[in-house]
Amino acid sequence: MKRYEKESLLKSFSLFFSTLLLLNIIIFSLHYHDQKEELQNEIFNKIKLYNYTFEDKDITIDVVPLKNIHELFSLKIEKDEIFAYFDIPNSKQNSLKVIYDFTKYKLELKKVFKQNILYFFLSSIVLFLLSIIYSLYALKPLKEALYLLETFLKDIIHDLNTPLSSILLNLKILHKKTSFEALNRIEYSALSIGSLYKNLESSINQSNFEITTVNIKELIDQKIEYFSYLYPDTTFELDIQTDTIQTSNDAISRILENLISNACKYAHKNPKISLHVKDKTIIIKDNGIGIRDTKKVFERFYKENERGLGLGLDIVKKLCKQLNIEINLKSSPEGTTFELTLR
């Protein structure tokens, strides 16, 4: 299950289960209150019966002055006593206090509470399972919509690849015969479409990359040549101290292209981008506008403005994870630095 599907499932489950659990707590409280009242009514009936028979080992009696009594013939629970007052025939000064064993009352009440707690936990388990079922059922339309979207993207990728390959092939033929600026513009426009195509492909496919020896200096030179044409006002500073690295050529090419592309797109006036490569570390630094939310920037479709698709850094993060590359980000209004460490 994909990350956004898991997130949707978790949110749906949390909503269903918390709502049902709250209802279960309310029902448990009401049921426990009713059973407590029922137990107290049973005790009061025993007390009333004892008032006539005087036969119950759990009940004792006492005689108290009538002037201290506010209410007769009702059950009282005060401190550690549960009792009721009754009239004494032919006596206007005293009353009979019939007392039920408070320890036994507490034990019976505890038994009622335990039974209710057991029912509460059993019903909560049932509600937990029902919440999972409801969540999966609610997620089904979303999964179907995402499946249709991914199928649609795969169709777009397939349809883009054929004419794009044809354009680039014919451009190579034309370059051999003549050299025009228009041809260069067509070629770089086709390469831009190719970059979009590769980003869409990377966003939906989980590739198994072949680890080879990559000429990182040559690869960076190719990227700088491409972006220098698209962004002629940008200054590139290179410090390449390592010629080759062990990684996937396709993946590291996609990572570099997305990071350099972002640095070019969100530059200040007099933009400057520096690339430093030493041993297993690649650093890309710009003097652009910075990133406001560095925690969300790697999320798919997250954008801080209207430019782009919000796929680039999500793809970078995914490719780095696949290649076991540690990526660190520092950003401020004065610029952004990405540091890639190959392991």
Secondary structure as GFF3:
##gff-version 3
##sequence-region A 1 343
A	DSSP	alpha_helix	3	53	.	.	.	ID=ss1
A	DSSP	beta_strand	59	65	.	.	.	ID=ss2
A	DSSP	three_ten_helix	66	68	.	.	.	ID=ss3
A	DSSP	beta_strand	75	78	.	.	.	ID=ss4
A	DSSP	beta_strand	81	87	.	.	.	ID=ss5
A	DSSP	beta_strand	94	100	.	.	.	ID=ss6
A	DSSP	alpha_helix	102	177	.	.	.	ID=ss7
A	DSSP	alpha_helix	181	204	.	.	.	ID=ss8
A	DSSP	beta_strand	212	215	.	.	.	ID=ss9
A	DSSP	alpha_helix	216	230	.	.	.	ID=ss10
A	DSSP	beta_strand	235	240	.	.	.	ID=ss11
A	DSSP	beta_strand	244	247	.	.	.	ID=ss12
A	DSSP	alpha_helix	249	265	.	.	.	ID=ss13
A	DSSP	beta_strand	272	278	.	.	.	ID=ss14
A	DSSP	beta_strand	281	286	.	.	.	ID=ss15
A	DSSP	alpha_helix	312	322	.	.	.	ID=ss16
A	DSSP	beta_strand	325	332	.	.	.	ID=ss17
A	DSSP	beta_strand	335	342	.	.	.	ID=ss18
###
